[in-house]
Amino acid sequence: MLIASRGQGLAPMDRDYLADLFEPFGAVTIRRMFSGFGISADGVNFALVIQGAIYLRADDATIPQFEAEGCRPFAYSTRLRTVTVGSYWRLPDRLLDDADEFVAWARAAFAAAERAALAKAQKPRAVKRATSKVAKKVAAKPAKQKRKPADRRPVTR
């Protein structure tokens, strides 16, 4: 299955193109996400399509494959800094020409996403609860307001 010819660039990343691309993988759900798409199977998100590129979920077991291909993790810029999302790495473009290898990488990404979901589910409830309480306490604190000098009243006795 030839998906993109070398030298011609990538095909437009629309829903139909992605459905064809992931068809050998199996049933996937493609949802609008940010300015692209999120791709999931069995309720587990394992790929992102954003900024004209496909990013697959990665973890310690799969990141070395991406590094060997010279790929980088997903990153975006804000006004203040560049944010790197180390759990999603760019798919090597060469895989768009090889459906069998593409499916192998997609399955590895799905397995990484399942491992991450399992680790999150196994996080102790006390830790979840404590983290949640701290976040609520910080959010509930009113911001301290400085008093203006004009607001100060002289004390009379």
Backbone as CSV, one residue per row, in Angstrom:
resi,resn,N_x,N_y,N_z,CA_x,CA_y,CA_z,C_x,C_y,C_z
1,MET,0.846,-1.173,0.000,0.000,0.000,0.000,0.893,1.239,0.000
2,LEU,0.894,1.972,-1.056,1.694,3.175,-1.161,0.851,4.349,-0.707
3,ILE,1.303,5.031,0.326,0.512,6.109,0.902,0.984,7.463,0.407
4,ALA,2.264,7.663,0.316,2.805,8.930,-0.166,4.053,8.632,-0.978
5,SER,4.198,9.270,-2.082,5.389,9.067,-2.895,6.482,9.983,-2.396
6,ARG,7.690,9.489,-2.406,8.814,10.315,-1.989,8.942,11.486,-2.952
7,GLY,9.261,12.630,-2.391,9.436,13.807,-3.226,8.142,14.559,-3.472
8,GLN,6.999,13.923,-3.275,5.724,14.598,-3.500,5.165,15.181,-2.204
9,GLY,5.778,14.878,-1.092,5.272,15.374,0.185,4.133,14.510,0.695
10,LEU,3.627,14.878,1.854,2.551,14.123,2.469,1.210,14.499,1.874
11,ALA,0.320,13.530,1.850,-1.049,13.797,1.415,-1.716,14.656,2.486
12,PRO,-2.760,15.393,2.134,-3.452,16.196,3.148,-3.947,15.300,4.279
13,MET,-3.835,15.791,5.502,-4.207,15.000,6.677,-5.674,15.236,7.019
14,ASP,-6.579,14.728,6.190,-7.998,14.843,6.522,-8.480,13.509,7.080
15,ARG,-9.706,13.483,7.540,-10.265,12.297,8.189,-10.241,11.066,7.265
16,ASP,-10.588,11.243,5.986,-10.601,10.104,5.057,-9.198,9.544,4.838
17,TYR,-8.236,10.436,4.683,-6.840,10.004,4.511,-6.384,9.195,5.725
18,LEU,-6.691,9.698,6.925,-6.275,9.007,8.149,-6.981,7.663,8.306
19,ALA,-8.252,7.600,7.933,-8.986,6.329,8.005,-8.333,5.296,7.083
20,ASP,-7.939,5.715,5.881,-7.254,4.806,4.957,-5.899,4.389,5.503
21,LEU,-5.176,5.347,6.070,-3.841,5.083,6.597,-3.875,4.065,7.730
22,PHE,-4.833,4.212,8.640,-4.900,3.332,9.812,-5.746,2.081,9.581
23,GLU,-6.332,1.928,8.387,-7.179,0.767,8.113,-6.478,-0.563,8.400
24,PRO,-5.218,-0.774,7.992,-4.562,-2.056,8.303,-4.366,-2.287,9.809
25,PHE,-4.346,-1.223,10.592,-4.205,-1.341,12.046,-5.460,-1.960,12.648
26,GLY,-6.618,-1.565,12.142,-7.895,-2.017,12.688,-8.798,-0.828,12.944
27,ALA,-9.869,-1.058,13.656,-10.853,-0.005,13.918,-10.256,1.077,14.808
28,VAL,-10.338,2.311,14.338,-9.875,3.459,15.115,-10.964,4.522,15.134
29,THR,-10.891,5.371,16.135,-11.770,6.526,16.228,-10.914,7.751,15.957
30,ILE,-11.392,8.593,15.060,-10.659,9.804,14.700,-11.514,10.981,15.141
31,ARG,-10.964,11.786,16.060,-11.708,12.929,16.596,-10.904,14.210,16.407
32,ARG,-11.634,15.290,16.159,-10.987,16.608,16.093,-10.357,16.896,17.447
33,MET,-9.147,17.386,17.421,-8.436,17.688,18.650,-7.487,18.843,18.369
34,PHE,-7.609,19.914,19.118,-6.807,21.107,18.905,-6.947,21.530,17.442
35,SER,-5.848,21.626,16.731,-5.935,21.997,15.318,-5.692,20.788,14.429
36,GLY,-5.902,19.603,14.952,-5.675,18.376,14.191,-6.645,17.293,14.610
37,PHE,-6.109,16.077,14.799,-6.930,14.934,15.155,-6.266,14.111,16.246
38,GLY,-7.082,13.451,17.051,-6.631,12.445,17.989,-7.114,11.100,17.468
39,ILE,-6.262,10.101,17.523,-6.617,8.775,17.017,-6.545,7.790,18.175
40,SER,-7.657,7.053,18.350,-7.729,6.106,19.458,-8.325,4.790,19.002
41,ALA,-8.075,3.777,19.812,-8.670,2.450,19.614,-9.061,1.948,20.992
42,ASP,-10.221,1.372,21.101,-10.729,0.869,22.387,-10.675,1.942,23.475
43,GLY,-10.922,3.194,23.102,-10.946,4.286,24.064,-9.580,4.772,24.519
44,VAL,-8.515,4.273,23.900,-7.156,4.659,24.276,-6.543,5.478,23.153
45,ASN,-6.200,6.733,23.450,-5.593,7.613,22.451,-4.121,7.228,22.271
46,PHE,-3.721,6.942,21.031,-2.342,6.521,20.797,-1.638,7.300,19.686
47,ALA,-2.337,8.219,19.039,-1.709,9.013,17.990,-2.349,10.393,17.909
48,LEU,-1.545,11.362,17.502,-2.005,12.726,17.261,-1.606,13.118,15.853
49,VAL,-2.445,13.850,15.206,-2.109,14.423,13.908,-2.237,15.928,14.104
50,ILE,-1.097,16.601,14.078,-1.085,18.031,14.343,0.098,18.654,13.614
51,GLN,-0.072,19.877,13.190,0.969,20.604,12.460,1.425,19.823,11.220
52,GLY,0.503,19.114,10.584,0.809,18.394,9.357,1.654,17.154,9.533
53,ALA,1.736,16.634,10.748,2.553,15.446,11.012,1.796,14.490,11.931
54,ILE,2.210,13.236,11.899,1.630,12.206,12.765,2.601,11.957,13.911
55,TYR,2.061,11.976,15.127,2.853,11.695,16.325,2.255,10.472,17.001
56,LEU,3.118,9.517,17.363,2.675,8.295,18.031,3.058,8.332,19.500
57,ARG,2.233,7.686,20.317,2.505,7.587,21.759,3.782,6.776,21.938
58,ALA,4.633,7.218,22.856,5.899,6.536,23.096,6.157,6.465,24.596
59,ASP,6.996,5.526,24.977,7.424,5.409,26.362,8.859,4.895,26.367
60,ASP,9.360,4.542,27.531,10.761,4.112,27.631,11.084,2.922,26.721
61,ALA,10.090,2.079,26.458,10.316,0.902,25.616,10.399,1.250,24.131
62,THR,9.726,2.332,23.698,9.675,2.634,22.268,10.460,3.875,21.850
63,ILE,10.793,4.746,22.791,11.514,5.972,22.436,12.833,5.682,21.710
64,PRO,13.600,4.644,22.090,14.844,4.386,21.348,14.640,4.161,19.845
65,GLN,13.502,3.576,19.450,13.213,3.399,18.017,13.082,4.755,17.329
66,PHE,12.365,5.671,17.967,12.182,7.004,17.393,13.518,7.741,17.306
67,GLU,14.320,7.627,18.364,15.623,8.283,18.371,16.522,7.727,17.275
68,ALA,16.468,6.411,17.064,17.286,5.789,16.016,16.902,6.294,14.631
69,GLU,15.658,6.696,14.468,15.171,7.221,13.185,15.416,8.727,13.058
70,GLY,15.957,9.340,14.116,16.197,10.782,14.094,14.945,11.611,14.325
71,CYS,13.936,11.010,14.926,12.670,11.702,15.185,12.756,12.492,16.479
72,ARG,11.848,13.421,16.627,11.780,14.293,17.793,10.397,14.195,18.434
73,PRO,10.319,14.517,19.735,9.005,14.546,20.382,8.207,15.758,19.918
74,PHE,6.902,15.691,20.117,6.019,16.796,19.771,6.379,18.008,20.628
75,ALA,6.413,19.167,20.007,6.704,20.407,20.728,5.864,21.535,20.132
76,TYR,5.515,22.470,20.974,4.796,23.655,20.509,5.317,24.862,21.279
77,SER,5.128,26.022,20.697,5.636,27.248,21.306,4.506,28.079,21.872
78,THR,4.784,28.660,23.020,3.892,29.646,23.605,4.615,30.986,23.518
79,ARG,4.004,32.016,24.019,4.672,33.318,23.991,5.932,33.313,24.844
80,LEU,5.958,32.464,25.865,7.063,32.484,26.814,8.120,31.398,26.605
81,ARG,7.704,30.276,26.049,8.663,29.159,25.947,8.191,28.108,24.957
82,THR,9.039,27.123,24.728,8.678,25.969,23.914,8.385,24.807,24.850
83,VAL,7.238,24.170,24.653,6.813,23.045,25.486,7.018,21.763,24.692
84,THR,7.722,20.806,25.284,7.952,19.516,24.642,7.092,18.462,25.330
85,VAL,6.358,17.698,24.537,5.505,16.627,25.053,6.218,15.315,24.739
86,GLY,6.955,14.810,25.721,7.804,13.642,25.515,7.077,12.330,25.318
87,SER,5.767,12.316,25.474,5.034,11.059,25.322,4.513,10.853,23.897
88,TYR,4.689,11.835,23.016,4.297,11.689,21.605,5.485,12.072,20.725
89,TRP,5.878,11.147,19.846,7.023,11.357,18.969,6.584,11.293,17.511
90,ARG,7.245,12.079,16.686,6.887,12.161,15.266,7.177,10.845,14.555
91,LEU,6.216,10.423,13.761,6.342,9.215,12.957,7.361,9.452,11.849
92,PRO,8.305,8.542,11.641,9.231,8.714,10.519,8.448,8.722,9.198
93,ASP,8.710,9.702,8.347,7.985,9.831,7.082,8.105,8.589,6.211
94,ARG,9.227,7.882,6.308,9.431,6.699,5.456,8.374,5.621,5.705
95,LEU,7.762,5.630,6.895,6.768,4.610,7.219,5.468,4.800,6.452
96,LEU,5.262,5.985,5.891,4.051,6.221,5.107,4.092,5.461,3.787
97,ASP,5.259,4.954,3.408,5.413,4.158,2.194,5.401,2.660,2.476
98,ASP,5.324,2.265,3.733,5.401,0.853,4.104,4.298,0.533,5.108
99,ALA,3.172,0.063,4.604,1.996,-0.182,5.451,2.276,-1.186,6.561
100,ASP,3.030,-2.252,6.266,3.292,-3.272,7.282,4.109,-2.703,8.447
101,GLU,5.145,-1.963,8.129,5.972,-1.388,9.189,5.207,-0.279,9.927
102,PHE,4.398,0.477,9.181,3.574,1.506,9.810,2.652,0.874,10.858
103,VAL,2.018,-0.231,10.517,1.107,-0.906,11.448,1.869,-1.399,12.674
104,ALA,3.085,-1.893,12.480,3.887,-2.363,13.615,4.181,-1.203,14.576
105,TRP,4.527,-0.044,14.030,4.792,1.124,14.864,3.502,1.593,15.548
106,ALA,2.387,1.575,14.839,1.108,1.990,15.422,0.712,1.042,16.559
107,ARG,0.943,-0.240,16.390,0.627,-1.202,17.453,1.522,-0.986,18.669
108,ALA,2.792,-0.675,18.420,3.712,-0.384,19.529,3.258,0.882,20.267
109,ALA,2.765,1.877,19.516,2.257,3.108,20.129,1.008,2.818,20.958
110,PHE,0.139,1.960,20.441,-1.068,1.586,21.173,-0.686,0.865,22.474
111,ALA,0.306,-0.027,22.402,0.767,-0.739,23.600,1.350,0.255,24.621
112,ALA,2.102,1.249,24.156,2.663,2.268,25.056,1.535,3.060,25.717
113,ALA,0.503,3.389,24.951,-0.638,4.128,25.495,-1.386,3.284,26.527
114,GLU,-1.527,1.991,26.269,-2.179,1.106,27.245,-1.366,1.009,28.526
115,ARG,-0.025,0.914,28.400,0.828,0.860,29.594,0.682,2.145,30.421
116,ALA,0.622,3.280,29.741,0.475,4.562,30.437,-0.883,4.633,31.147
117,ALA,-1.934,4.167,30.490,-3.272,4.172,31.095,-3.320,3.242,32.304
118,LEU,-2.664,2.088,32.202,-2.632,1.139,33.311,-1.861,1.724,34.489
119,ALA,-0.729,2.360,34.219,0.066,2.969,35.290,-0.727,4.071,35.985
120,LYS,-1.467,4.850,35.209,-2.283,5.924,35.783,-3.400,5.341,36.649
121,ALA,-4.011,4.255,36.192,-5.101,3.622,36.942,-4.597,2.985,38.231
122,GLN,-3.344,2.540,38.238,-2.799,1.875,39.421,-2.196,2.850,40.429
123,LYS,-2.200,4.137,40.116,-1.680,5.138,41.041,-2.517,5.060,42.317
124,PRO,-1.877,4.987,43.482,-2.635,4.842,44.740,-3.636,5.978,44.930
125,ARG,-4.813,5.622,45.431,-5.884,6.610,45.623,-5.455,7.720,46.571
126,ALA,-4.687,7.378,47.599,-4.263,8.396,48.566,-3.431,9.467,47.872
127,VAL,-2.586,9.060,46.953,-1.765,10.026,46.220,-2.657,10.873,45.331
128,LYS,-3.608,10.231,44.641,-4.539,10.977,43.799,-5.306,11.986,44.637
129,ARG,-5.826,11.529,45.787,-6.636,12.382,46.638,-5.807,13.538,47.185
130,ALA,-4.588,13.252,47.655,-3.732,14.302,48.206,-3.393,15.327,47.131
131,THR,-3.063,14.870,45.951,-2.747,15.781,44.856,-3.949,16.641,44.531
132,SER,-5.117,16.034,44.520,-6.333,16.761,44.215,-6.630,17.806,45.293
133,LYS,-6.451,17.433,46.571,-6.714,18.366,47.668,-5.768,19.559,47.605
134,VAL,-4.497,19.301,47.316,-3.523,20.387,47.227,-3.916,21.326,46.094
135,ALA,-4.294,20.775,44.959,-4.679,21.605,43.818,-5.916,22.439,44.156
136,LYS,-6.890,21.831,44.844,-8.098,22.567,45.219,-7.781,23.675,46.219
137,LYS,-6.889,23.363,47.182,-6.542,24.353,48.193,-5.852,25.555,47.552
138,VAL,-4.946,25.299,46.629,-4.243,26.382,45.946,-5.226,27.203,45.118
139,ALA,-6.130,26.539,44.432,-7.100,27.241,43.596,-8.095,28.030,44.433
140,ALA,-8.405,27.563,45.643,-9.408,28.216,46.482,-8.868,29.437,47.212
141,LYS,-7.538,29.540,47.365,-6.972,30.678,48.085,-7.191,31.954,47.294
142,PRO,-7.757,32.954,47.953,-7.907,34.224,47.230,-6.545,34.886,47.083
143,ALA,-6.382,35.578,46.000,-5.124,36.276,45.766,-5.016,37.422,46.761
144,LYS,-3.836,37.582,47.323,-3.626,38.672,48.264,-3.595,39.974,47.492
145,GLN,-4.326,40.933,48.002,-4.355,42.239,47.361,-3.593,43.218,48.225
146,LYS,-2.761,43.988,47.576,-2.015,44.997,48.303,-2.918,46.196,48.542
147,ARG,-2.800,46.744,49.725,-3.566,47.946,50.037,-2.836,49.144,49.464
148,LYS,-3.586,50.006,48.889,-3.018,51.234,48.359,-2.799,52.199,49.512
149,PRO,-1.805,53.066,49.413,-1.569,54.030,50.498,-2.808,54.867,50.788
150,ALA,-3.618,55.176,49.798,-4.815,55.983,50.017,-5.849,55.250,50.849
151,ASP,-5.770,53.898,50.873,-6.733,53.111,51.639,-6.431,53.112,53.124
152,ARG,-5.260,53.560,53.492,-4.872,53.537,54.904,-5.503,54.738,55.618
153,ARG,-6.104,54.452,56.705,-6.744,55.514,57.495,-5.934,55.748,58.754
154,PRO,-5.799,56.983,59.117,-5.066,57.251,60.353,-5.855,56.723,61.558
155,VAL,-5.147,56.253,62.522,-5.766,55.737,63.733,-5.921,56.909,64.694
156,THR,-7.125,57.123,65.156,-7.376,58.193,66.128,-7.804,57.585,67.436
157,ARG,-7.366,58.174,68.505,-7.725,57.651,69.830,-8.410,58.684,70.625
